[in-house]
Amino acid sequence: MPIYEYICDECKTPFEKLVFNKQQEIACPKCSSKKATIQLSVFARPNGGGSSTPSSFSGGGTSGGGCCGGGCACH
């Protein structure tokens, strides 16, 4: 079940909603408006190698910390 990100068309409040089916009605948690626009979600994914991801995101940087930066032992 995906979590979708929306922005209310009335009050411009961003919110997330767990959607069980596409017919499910959504409503703004602030103003209860049922008029909202789905937003493009940006999410992280593990780097499986072979991608053209910049080195600062793929663990090839020299920061030495953070996930996939050498300190998290995820590989």
N, C-alpha and C positions, 0 to 999 in steps of 0.2 A: 504494500500500500504506500503510494508515494505521498510525500509532503510537498505541497505546492506553495509557492510564495505569491502573494497578491498585493496590490495597492488599491485602496478604496478610491473609487471615482468621486465620491462626495467629499470626504474629509482628508484624503491623501495619506491615510495611515497605512504603513506597511504591516502585513501580518502573514502568518503561515497557517496552513490548514491541512490536516491529515484527511485525504480523500479516499473513501471506501469505494465509490463508484462515480462515474461521470455525471450522473443525474442528481447527485447530492447538491443541495443548495448551500451556498456559502453566504456568510454575513460578516460584515465588519465588526470586530469586537468593541470598537469605540462608539460608532454611531448606529450600528445595526443595519446599515444600508446593504442591499443585496446587489449593488452595482460595484463590481471590482474587476480589475484587469490583472491577468496572470502575468507574472514577471519571469524573465529569463533567470534561471537559477545558476549560480556559479558554485561549483563544488570541487573538492580536491579528489584526486585519485592517485593511487600508488604509481610510482614510475616503474614500469616494467622493462625499461631499457629500450633502446631503438627508437625513441621518440625524439622530436626536435625541440624538446623543452629546454629553455635557457638553463645554464649551469647553476644559477642561484636557486632554482627550484628542483633540480634533479640530484642534488647531493654532490655535484661536482665543484661547488664553490668552496671557498676557504673559510667559511664562517665557523665550521667545526661543531655546530650545535643545531638543535631543532630536529624535527622528524626528517629522516633521510639525509641529514647533514652530518651524520657520523656518530651522534650521541645517543640515538634511541634504540640501537640494536635490532632494528626491524628487518635487517637482511642477514 
